[in-house]
């Protein structure tokens, strides 16, 4: 007897604003885009697309002789960033197929690159929707099939089109993919199909549906056989009228309202809960309907007896008094995907998929991770990062992907770097930039000693105490200010040591160029000593000056200018060091 097959799961992904949701709108004849904030997808949404709707929307299915045996598709619309492309299930990607949307006029953008790398890593089959062909100069929609429409374009429009898609083929080749127009391909296991289309005019949309149906029918049949046990992935938790609901995807088996489920926590330990409410997403819309039973693949919403500590991206399975077996499955699944090292940075993300995507990108950039977790940056993360200061300052970093910090997550040392962003490639770029700058600073300190170059401008309107010690405001004009620095004035006369630094009523160990802070200096009377002084400089020895000069390639342009000023001060005071 032939096994029952489920709906293939298709994720639609790509760079922000390349038209993913608009293409889905054409497929499902809805208007989701208009309701999105700024026209950008803010969350995952899913749509059941039954076979009868596929045939109705795409007459090409029957014309091409495709005997549609799949019950339809479960389409997942995703935000642009890679986390949602990286939605995982046991043994690989949650998606059976992906549609990578690329604006033909813009080509591969950084987020497109992220998605391509993750699709390749997960070995997810995909086709490319070359969207916005209507924006090609001179392009005219013809009421014929897509292949004929391309061939019948005016010479200038055809030339523009050819240049754009051939450039894209070359770019995809650099990622290890052989691609071509869908109509030129005979073996879809060896080449990535490009389907030119327009979400605006609907040109190419029938061909896109036909390609999805054909590929699913031909290559996925063995992979989409319906299993016995219910398995799924939690997408997010939502609160409605004092009740918490979990939105999830069931990717295998059948789930009943009478069942209990086991959901993994971050340590791989199961949380067992009974289902109170079971609702299923309705075909071709975003409304849920209460049901007694659901069959994969589908989108669902559940209210459980236990929802504490359930995190987005976590796997769940039906519970049949097999706790030990489930523990082993969850532990292996999480340890395989989240691998940390004995040293490295601290990483936080908003979901398991986000975390795995970020870990993949960090691994490709050869950046080690000591601890990884889901949720806001907290006090424990600060403590862990602070411990890294003693081992390797480059690792005194907390990386936050799509997360904020809790109120008590405060670094009093001013030495822990928190880098947060909602886009992975920006996060990685900023981290690499910081590490390069930090490495340079560490090398500079090693070669030149610990006395930093610094120039301060006195803020005469901010004198908080005249003496014992004198406390007043300054602006760091160049370099870096640290407590314990000995300072001279613009006439090369010694002033005093900086005892303390305060920024926004908090004591700090250091302050950077452009900051305005209050400093305290013992042993001076501000009114008498500082009345005629406007600028203060680091008091460095001639040997240190020579060392700075010798290693000018490690200095910023501001520090080099500051060295020149110090040389001029010394020249005027008859202590000419030369520059």
N, C-alpha and C positions, 0 to 999 in steps of 0.2 A: 504493500500500500504506500502510495506516495505521501511523504510527510507534508503537513500543512505549512505554508510559508506566511511570514508576517510582512507587514509594510516595511520597506526599506526606509531608513532614517537619512534624510538629506539635509546637510547644513549649508546654508547660504552665507558666504563669508567674503571678506575683502577689506580694502581701505575705507576709512570713514568717508562718506559722501560720494562713493562711486556708484551708488544706486541699488544696493542690495535689497532694501525694503521695497523700493519702487518696482523692482522686477517681481518680487513676491506679490505685490499688489496686482500686477498684471496676471499672474498665475491664478490668484484666488479671487480676482475681481473685487478687492476691498480697498479701503482708503486709510490704511494704518499710518502712512507717512504724514498725512496732514495732522494727525493727533500727536505726533512725537515732538518733544521739546526741541526746537531749532531744526526740526527735520532730521535729527540724528537719533538712531535707535538707542534707547536708554536701558533696555533689559532684553533678555531672551523672550521670544514668543514662539509658539509653535502652532502649526496648522495641519489638520488632517485633510488630505487631498484624495478622496475616494476615486477608484478606477473609472466610475461612470462620469465624474467631472473631468477627468483627464481626457477621456474620449470626446466629450462634448467640446472642451476647449481646444483640442488638437485633433482635427480630422485626419491629420497626416499619419496618426497611429495605425488606423485601419487601412489607409491608402498604401502605407509602406508594408503591409502584411504582417505587422507585429501582433501576435496573439497575446493579449495582455492577461497574464495569470496572476501578477501581483495585485493585492487588494487595494493598492494605492500607495501614497507616500505620507510619511510624517516629515513635514518641512520645519526646519528650525531656522528662525531669523536671529542673527547674532549682532551684538555691538561689534565695532570694527576691530577692537583689540584682540590679541591672539588668545587670551584666556579661554574664550568661548569656542574657538576652533579646537582647543585642546580638551574639550569635554571628553572624559575617559570612561571606559567600562573595563571590566576584567578582560585582559587579553588584547587590548588595543583601543582604538578610537571609538567613541560612541556612534559616530557617523559612518554609515555604510558607503555613502557617496558625498561628495562636496561639490557645490557650484561656487567657483571662485569668480567674483565679479570684478572686472577691471575696466575702468574708463579707457576706451581705446585712444582717447586724445591725451591722456595723462600717463599711461603705461604703469610700470611697476613702481609703487611708492614704498616708503619704509615699512608701513604696516602690511602691505601686500607681500613684501619680502618675508616678514615674520610668519604670515599665514602659510606661504609656500614651504618654508623650512619646517613648520610643524606638520603640515600635510605629508611632507616627505618623510619626516621622522616617524609619524604614525602609520605610514604606508596606506593612507586613505586615497582610493581612486577619486579623481576629480575631473571635471570639465570646466572650461573657462567661458563665461559669458562676457563677450566683448561689448560692453554697454555703451550707449550714447553715440551710436553711429549717425544719428540724426544731427549731431553737432559737427560732423565732418563737412567742411566747406563744399557747397555745391551738391550735397547728397539729397536725393529725392526718393521718397518711398514709392515703390511700384507695387501694384496689386497683383504680384506674381509670387512664386516661391522665392525664398531668400537667395538661393544660388543664382537664379535668373536675374533677380534684382541687382545683385552685386555686379554681374556681367554687363547689365544694361545701363550702368551709371555713365554720366558724361566723363570724358577723358580726364579732366582735372580732378573730379571727385574720386574716380577709380584709382588714379595715381596716388592721391592723398591716402586713400584706404590701404592700398598695397604697401605704401611706405610705413604706415603705422603698424599694420599687423605683422609685417616682416621684421620690423624692429623688435616687436614683442617676442617673436619666435627666437630671435637672436639672444634676447635677454633671458628667456626661459632656458635656453641651451646652457647658459652659464650656471644654472641650478641643477643641471644634469637631466633636463627634460627635453624630449624630442616632441615638438608640437606642430600642428598644421590646422588649416581650416577643416571643419568637420566633413565637408563634402569631398575632401581629397584623401580621406583616410579609409583604408580597408581593414586594418587590424588595430582595434582600439585598445588592445593590451600593450601595444608598443608605443603609441603616440597619444599625446594629450590633445583633445579636440577643442578647437576654438569656434565658438558660435557667435557671430556678430549679431547684435540685437539692439533694440531701443525700448526701454521701459515706457518712454513717453508716447511712442507711436504704435507699440506692440509688434513692430517688425522683428522677426527672428524668434519671437516667444514660442510659437508652435514648434519650430525646429529644436528649441532648447528642451521643451517637454518631450519631444520625440526621442532626443538623444538620451535623456534620463530614463525613459521607459525601456528603450532598446538595451542600454548598458545594464540596467537592473535585471532585465529578463535574461540576458545572455550570460552575465558574469557573476551575478550575486546569488543565484538560486541555492547553492549549497551553503552559503553564509547566512541566509535568512530563513532557514528552517526553524519553525517555532519549537522552542524547548519546553520541558515539563514545568520547571520551576520559575517563578516570577523573579526577575532581576531588573534593577533600575538605578537611576542616578537622581539625587536631590539637586534641584536647580537653585531654589531660594525659599526663604521663609517669609511669609507676609502676615500681617495682623489685620484682621477685619472684625469690627464690632466685638472687641475683647477676646477674639478667638485667633489662634495661630494656625495658619494653613501652610502646608508644604507643597510647592509646585515641583513636579518631578516628571521624568520620562521613564516609562516602562519599556525596556528594550528587548525583553524576552519573557515568554511564558504568559500565564494568566494570573490575575490577582483578584481575590474576592474581598468583599467588605467584611467578611467573617474572619479573614486571615489576620495573623500578627506578622509584623515585619521586624527585621534586624537591620539597623542602620549603623555604619561604622563611625566611630569618632576618630580624631586625628592620630591616636595611638593604635588604631586598628581594633579597638575593643567594641563589641556590639552593644548598641542600645536597643533593648527589646520593647516594642510598643504595639498595642492593639489599634486597629483602624476604627475610628468613630464615624468619620464621614469619608466617603469615596466619591469623587466626581471626575468626569471625563470631559476633555475638550471636545466640542462639537465640530463636525465637518465644516470646513470653509468659513469658520468664524472664531472669535476669541471668547466664547461663552462656555462655561462649565455646566454640566448636567449631572445630578445625583444618579449613580448606577449601583447595581449589586455586584457586577463583575466587569473587569476590563481585560482586553487581550492586546498583547504587544503587536506592533510598536504604537504607542499612543502617549499623549500628554495628559497628565492627571493632576488632581489636587486632593490632598488628604488632610484630615484633622486626626491627630493621634492622641493616645492617652498620655504619651510622654513626648515632649519635643525639646527638652533642655539639652543643650550641648550639641544639637544637630546642626551641622555646618554645610554650607553650599558646596556642591561638587562631590559629596560623599556617596558611596555606593550603598544600596540596600537590597536585601533578598527576603523572600518569604521565610518565616521561621517555623520549623517543624521539629522542635525539640532536638535540634542538631547544633547546639551551641559551640561545641569544640570544633566541629568542621567549619562553621562560619568564622570563628576566631582565626583559624589558620588561613582561610581565604582572604579575609580583610587584612590581616597582618602582612601577608605576602604582597597583596595588591598595593598597599601604601608604601611598604619598604622598597618595592621595586621602582616606584615612581618618585619617591622623595629620598634621595641619597645625600647625606651630609658627611662632612669630613672632620678631622680632629682639630682643625683650625679654619678660620674664615669669617665672613661677615654674617650679620643677622638678617633674615629675610622674613617679611610678613606679606600676606596677600588676602584678598577678600573671599577666595574660594579655593577648593582643591585644584580645579582646572587652572585657575590663575597661577597658583603656586607652582604647579607642574610646568606650565608654560615658561614662567620666570626662571625656574631651575634649569630648564633646557637651554635658555638663552645665556644664562650665566656660565653653564658648562661649556658652551661653544665659545665663550669669551675668556675661558680659563680663569674664572674667578671662583675661589673656593667658598663654600657655605658651611658655617659651623652649626647654626640652628635655623630651622624653618618652621613657620606656623601660620595659622589662619586667624584673622581678626585684627583688631586695632593694635597699634604699637603701644606696649604697656611698660610698666615699671621694671618688670623682669627683663625685658629686651634691653632697656637702658643699662641695667646691671651687667648683663652678659656682654654688651658692647664695651662697657667701661673696663671689664676684665681684659679685653683685647689690647688696651693701651699698654699694658705691661709686656705683652708678647709681640705684637706687630701693629703699629699705629695705622697701617693701611687697612686693617680689618676692623677698626673702631667705627664701624658704619652700620646703620640700620636702613635697609632698603624696603620701602613700603609701596606695594602695587595696589592701587585703588583702595587704600585704607587711610584713615586719619589716626591721630594719637589720642590716647586717653589723657585726662587732665593731670594725673599724677605722674605721667611719663616725662619727667623733667631732668635734664642733664645739668647739674650744677657746676661741672668742670668746664663747660664750654668747649670740650674737646671731642665730643661724640657727634658725628655727622649723620643727620637724618635726611635721606633723599627719597622723596615721594613723587609719584606721578600716576596718571591713569593710562599711560601708553608705554608699553614695554620698551620700545626702541629708544624713547627719550630717557627712560629710567636707566637703561644700560649705558647710553651715551654720557649722561650726567655722572654716573658712577665711574666710568673709565676716565673722564676728564678730572674728577676729584682725585682719583688714585694717582694720576700722572702728576698733578700739582702737589699732592702730598708727598709723593716719592721725591720730587724735586726739592721740596722744603726739608725733608729729612736729610737728604744728601748735602744740602746747603749747611744745615746745622752741624752735620758731622765734620765737614771740611773746615768750617769757619768758626766753630765754637758756638755757644748758646746765646751770645749777645745779639739781639736783632737790631737792624737799622730802624730808626724811628724819628719822625719829625712831628712835633705837636704845635698847634696854634692855640694860644690862650684865648679863651672866651671871657673877656673882661666883665661881661654882665653877670657872670655866674661865679661869685665868690661866696662860698658857704661858711668858711671859717678862716680867720686871719692867721692863726698860729696854733701850735701844739695839738695836732699838726695843722698846716695850712691845707684847706680843702677847696678846690676850684675846678671849673669846667675847662675842658680842652677838646679840640678836634684833631683826630689823627690825619695829618695831611699826606703822609707817605709812610710805607713800611708797616710795622706791627708793634704795638705797645704791650709790654708784659710787666707784671709787678716785679720790683727789685732792680729795675733799670736805673743806672746813674745818668743824670742829664746835665747838659751844659746849655748856656744861652747862645745867642747869635754872635757874641763877642768872645767865645771860647772860654767863658768863665764858668767854673763848676757851680751848680745850683744845689741839688740834693738828689736823694734816691726816691723813686716812686714806690710808696709803701703799699697802697691799695688802689684798686680800680673799681668803680661802680657804674653799672649800666642799668637804667630804669629801676633804680633803688635796690639792685641786687649786686653783690660782690662777684666779680669775674676775674679770671686769671690773665686774660688777654683781650685786646680789642684790635680791630682791623681798620685799614684805610677807609676814611669816610665816616667813621663812627664818632659821635660826640659822647664823651663820658666825663665823670668826675674823678679826679685823682687826689690822693692825700700825700703830702710831703712833710716829713718831720724835720725840725731844726731850722726852719725859716719863718720869717715874718713876711706874709704876702705883700702887705702894703709897702714895706720898705724895700724888699728884695725884688719883687716882680713888677713894680709900678712901671718901669721903663722897658720891660721885657715883653716881646710879642711872640717869639718862637723858642722852642726847646728842641734839643737834638740829643740822640744817643751819645754818651761819652765813651768812645772806643779808643783803644790803644793804636799806635801807629802800625804795629804788627798785624792787628786785626784789619786795619784799613788796607794794608798791602794784600792780605788774604782775600778780602772782598774784591779788590781790583783785579787780582789774578784770576778769580772765578766769576767774572762779570756775566758769563753765559747762564749762570744760575739765578741771576737777579732780574727783577722786573724793570721796566723802563723807569718807573717811579723811584725804585731803589737806586738805580744808576744815577738819576738826576740828584738824588739826595746825597750820594757819595761826592758828586761834583760840588755841591753846596758846602759839604764838610771840608773838602779840600780848600775851597775859597776862604772859609772861616779860619782855617789853620794858616793859610798864607798871610792873611791880614794880621793874625796874632803872632807872626814871626815863627810859626811852627810848620813851615811849608812841607806838606807830604807829597804834593804833586799828584796829577791825575792823568 
